[in-house]
Amino acid sequence: MRAVFSNCSTVEDLKRLVGGLAEDDLAFLLHDWQVWARDDQLPPATSAEGAAWRVWLILGGRGAGKTRAGAEWVRAKALGLAPVAEKPAQRIALVGETVADVRRVMIEGVSGLLSVHREDERPRFETSKGQLVWPNGTVAEIFSAESPDGLRGPQFAAAWCDELAKWRNAEATWDMLQFALRLGEDPQVLVTTTPRPLQLLKAIMNDAASVVTRAATRDNAENLAPSFIAEMERRYADSALGRQELDGEIVDNFEGGLWRRSWIDELRQDEAPPLKTVVVAVDPPVTATASSDACGIIVAGVGGDGRVYVIDDRTLQGREPNVWARAVRAAYGDHNADRVVAEVNQGGDLVMTVLKQIDRAMPVRTVRATRGKWLRAEPVAALYAEGRIVHAGNFDALEDQMCQFGSDGRVGGRSPDRLDALVWAVTDLIIDPPAPPRAAPQPWIRRL
């Protein structure tokens, strides 16, 4: 079809060609992705070494057309459309951050699977079974990165993984998927994601069996609101966040920032050792709407080696006070914590009141910020540089805030709530720990 269009040297030639097509041909043309796609949205034929690739990784900015590329690739795999596939891949895996994300973005989204098919070839979405079924018998099953073990047992000829950089259990889910890709002559997987500096993502990029294509938000300007492009460029052009979210670059360190990714990655452990003291630090939001600041909830403890281990991130977005207070209480109980550390600059006595309403016996230490966020964070960052703080697990959202934290005390124009809670936790544990309780005075015993 592209060869036919190449003979059209003017707009008039194109109009005459299209005007002479039958209705069926027009429908075919409309859904011929090889005609409409940008080059970066089409899979390379081979890897850089000239061999067949196993993983195609699309790194793109927000709105760069990654989802459309993913949906069209799955469509071609399911229907056996050349040049992507010679015959249908009968079993396909659709993997997202959550089941809801798979359905909302990958299947029912504006650029999702249900929208890219012609009426006669569109798959049937069986919500109760969590699968898509094409008229030719191809089946695509839904999986969530929240449950890596869900990929134990099934087997596939192809898979589409969306927003891998957001997955909570990225490495475990990825590993289970690799074992499941064992059908057909040449199992392949497509990954579409806005990048983050994750070890897994870098490993995929550096694998000889992978091919990588990149797309910036501006590359898809024809399908985006002009005001969106202009506003995003105005706000974030040349910033680390803009390079990541708009240009699709992996940004390891924020220029002039307090933290370095290497400080976290080099000491990271899967689990923490037995801890002597554990605290749950909370940075409450001022309001409780979906667009308000999050309620930062970080759990950390001190090990026998004197180092601080970050063991959990229970941060919530836009929640009512009783909701985040219950989340704090759950973290306190789940980790058998010694106390809760709560900032009261914004909520004052209300913060203590809400927490005590949930659990009157829960020990709470209130703290009040007297210095700016940057100054409070500096000694904590210094402890990371000295190797005295270890992350027991992967906390991507927290680590993004740490490495994008600016001298204005904000991350991308918003309050770094997870980071604030982390700073309070570390400060309470080893920088400014509470004074030990004074021993009760011994009663005076009169000697006879």
Secondary structure as the mmCIF struct_conf table of DSSP 4:
data_model
#
loop_
_struct_conf.conf_type_id
_struct_conf.id
_struct_conf.beg_label_comp_id
_struct_conf.beg_label_asym_id
_struct_conf.beg_label_seq_id
_struct_conf.end_label_comp_id
_struct_conf.end_label_asym_id
_struct_conf.end_label_seq_id
HELX_RH_AL_P HELX_RH_AL_P1 ARG A 2 SER A 6
TURN_TY1_P TURN_TY1_P1 ASN A 7 ASN A 7
BEND BEND1 THR A 10 THR A 10
HELX_RH_AL_P HELX_RH_AL_P2 VAL A 11 GLY A 19
TURN_TY1_P TURN_TY1_P2 GLY A 20 GLY A 20
BEND BEND2 LEU A 21 LEU A 21
HELX_RH_AL_P HELX_RH_AL_P3 GLU A 23 LEU A 30
TURN_TY1_P TURN_TY1_P3 HIS A 31 HIS A 31
HELX_RH_AL_P HELX_RH_AL_P4 TRP A 33 TRP A 36
BEND BEND3 ALA A 37 ALA A 37
HELX_RH_3T_P HELX_RH_3T_P1 ASP A 39 GLN A 41
BEND BEND4 LEU A 42 LEU A 42
BEND BEND5 ALA A 45 THR A 46
TURN_TY1_P TURN_TY1_P4 ALA A 48 GLU A 49
BEND BEND6 GLY A 50 ALA A 51
HELX_LH_PP_P HELX_LH_PP_P1 ALA A 52 TRP A 53
BEND BEND7 ARG A 54 ARG A 54
STRN STRN1 VAL A 55 GLY A 60
TURN_TY1_P TURN_TY1_P5 ARG A 62 GLY A 63
BEND BEND8 ALA A 64 GLY A 65
HELX_RH_AL_P HELX_RH_AL_P5 LYS A 66 LEU A 79
TURN_TY1_P TURN_TY1_P6 GLY A 80 GLY A 80
TURN_TY1_P TURN_TY1_P7 ALA A 82 VAL A 84
BEND BEND9 GLU A 86 LYS A 87
BEND BEND10 GLN A 90 GLN A 90
STRN STRN2 ARG A 91 GLY A 96
BEND BEND11 GLU A 97 THR A 98
HELX_RH_AL_P HELX_RH_AL_P6 VAL A 99 ASP A 101
HELX_RH_PI_P HELX_RH_PI_P1 VAL A 102 ILE A 107
BEND BEND12 GLU A 108 GLY A 109
TURN_TY1_P TURN_TY1_P8 VAL A 110 SER A 111
BEND BEND13 GLY A 112 GLY A 112
HELX_RH_AL_P HELX_RH_AL_P7 LEU A 113 VAL A 116
BEND BEND14 HIS A 117 HIS A 117
TURN_TY1_P TURN_TY1_P9 GLU A 119 GLU A 121
HELX_LH_PP_P HELX_LH_PP_P2 ARG A 122 PRO A 123
STRN STRN3 ARG A 124 GLU A 126
TURN_TY1_P TURN_TY1_P10 THR A 127 GLY A 130
STRN STRN4 GLN A 131 VAL A 133
TURN_TY1_P TURN_TY1_P11 PRO A 135 ASN A 136
BEND BEND15 GLY A 137 GLY A 137
STRN STRN5 VAL A 139 SER A 144
TURN_TY1_P TURN_TY1_P12 ALA A 145 GLU A 146
HELX_RH_3T_P HELX_RH_3T_P2 PRO A 148 LEU A 151
BEND BEND16 ARG A 152 GLY A 153
STRN STRN6 PHE A 156 PHE A 156
BEND BEND17 ALA A 157 ALA A 157
STRN STRN7 ALA A 158 ASP A 162
HELX_RH_3T_P HELX_RH_3T_P3 LEU A 164 LYS A 166
TURN_TY1_P TURN_TY1_P13 ARG A 168 ASN A 169
HELX_RH_AL_P HELX_RH_AL_P8 ALA A 170 ALA A 180
STRN STRN8 LEU A 181 LEU A 181
BEND BEND18 LEU A 183 ASP A 186
STRN STRN9 GLN A 188 THR A 193
HELX_RH_AL_P HELX_RH_AL_P9 GLN A 199 ASN A 206
TURN_TY1_P TURN_TY1_P14 ALA A 208 ALA A 209
STRN STRN10 SER A 210 ALA A 215
HELX_RH_3T_P HELX_RH_3T_P4 THR A 217 ASN A 223
BEND BEND19 LEU A 224 LEU A 224
HELX_RH_AL_P HELX_RH_AL_P10 PRO A 226 TYR A 236
TURN_TY1_P TURN_TY1_P15 ALA A 237 ASP A 238
BEND BEND20 SER A 239 SER A 239
HELX_RH_AL_P HELX_RH_AL_P11 ALA A 240 GLU A 245
TURN_TY1_P TURN_TY1_P16 LEU A 246 ASP A 247
BEND BEND21 ASN A 253 ASN A 253
TURN_TY1_P TURN_TY1_P17 GLU A 255 GLY A 256
BEND BEND22 LEU A 258 LEU A 258
HELX_RH_AL_P HELX_RH_AL_P12 ARG A 261 ASP A 265
TURN_TY1_P TURN_TY1_P18 GLU A 266 LEU A 267
STRN STRN11 GLN A 269 GLN A 269
BEND BEND23 ASP A 270 GLU A 271
STRN STRN12 LEU A 275 ASP A 283
BEND BEND24 VAL A 286 THR A 287
BEND BEND25 THR A 289 THR A 289
TURN_TY1_P TURN_TY1_P19 ALA A 290 SER A 291
BEND BEND26 SER A 292 SER A 292
HELX_LH_PP_P HELX_LH_PP_P3 ASP A 293 ASP A 293
STRN STRN13 ALA A 294 GLY A 303
TURN_TY1_P TURN_TY1_P20 GLY A 304 ASP A 305
BEND BEND27 GLY A 306 GLY A 306
STRN STRN14 VAL A 308 ASP A 313
STRN STRN15 LEU A 316 GLN A 317
BEND BEND28 GLY A 318 GLY A 318
HELX_RH_AL_P HELX_RH_AL_P13 PRO A 321 ASP A 334
TURN_TY1_P TURN_TY1_P21 HIS A 335 ASN A 336
BEND BEND29 ASP A 338 ASP A 338
STRN STRN16 ARG A 339 GLU A 343
TURN_TY1_P TURN_TY1_P22 ASN A 345 GLY A 348
HELX_RH_AL_P HELX_RH_AL_P14 ASP A 349 ILE A 358
TURN_TY1_P TURN_TY1_P23 ARG A 360 ALA A 361
BEND BEND30 MET A 362 MET A 362
STRN STRN17 VAL A 364 VAL A 367
BEND BEND31 ARG A 371 ARG A 371
HELX_RH_AL_P HELX_RH_AL_P15 LYS A 373 ALA A 385
TURN_TY1_P TURN_TY1_P24 GLU A 386 GLY A 387
STRN STRN18 ILE A 389 HIS A 391
STRN STRN19 ALA A 392 ALA A 392
BEND BEND32 GLY A 393 GLY A 393
HELX_RH_AL_P HELX_RH_AL_P16 ASP A 396 CYS A 403
TURN_TY1_P TURN_TY1_P25 GLN A 404 GLN A 404
TURN_TY1_P TURN_TY1_P26 SER A 407 ASP A 408
BEND BEND33 GLY A 409 GLY A 409
STRN STRN20 VAL A 411 VAL A 411
TURN_TY1_P TURN_TY1_P27 GLY A 412 GLY A 413
STRN STRN21 ARG A 414 ARG A 414
HELX_RH_AL_P HELX_RH_AL_P17 ASP A 417 VAL A 426
HELX_RH_PI_P HELX_RH_PI_P2 THR A 427 ILE A 431
BEND BEND34 ASP A 432 ASP A 432
HELX_LH_PP_P HELX_LH_PP_P4 PRO A 433 TRP A 444
#
